[in-house]
Amino acid sequence: MAEAKKKSGFKNWWTGLKAEFSKIIWPTKKSVIRQTIVVVIVTVILGVLIGLLDQLIQFGLDNIIK
């Protein structure tokens, strides 16, 4: 009896999972490429800004310590 409920529960879960996957709106290839480019550009810009800020702080601390 417990096995019948277990199989039925799995079947209901699988059916629900397939129904939810059919609701997903997948992005287009063009959209994924565009968003990837934006992420790479923003990452590079932030990396440069953090590097410059680090150099500025290091310069200031070196002048304070000397």
Secondary structure as the mmCIF struct_conf table of DSSP 4:
data_model
#
loop_
_struct_conf.conf_type_id
_struct_conf.id
_struct_conf.beg_label_comp_id
_struct_conf.beg_label_asym_id
_struct_conf.beg_label_seq_id
_struct_conf.end_label_comp_id
_struct_conf.end_label_asym_id
_struct_conf.end_label_seq_id
HELX_RH_AL_P HELX_RH_AL_P1 ALA A 2 LYS A 23
HELX_LH_PP_P HELX_LH_PP_P1 TRP A 26 THR A 28
HELX_RH_AL_P HELX_RH_AL_P2 LYS A 29 ILE A 65
#
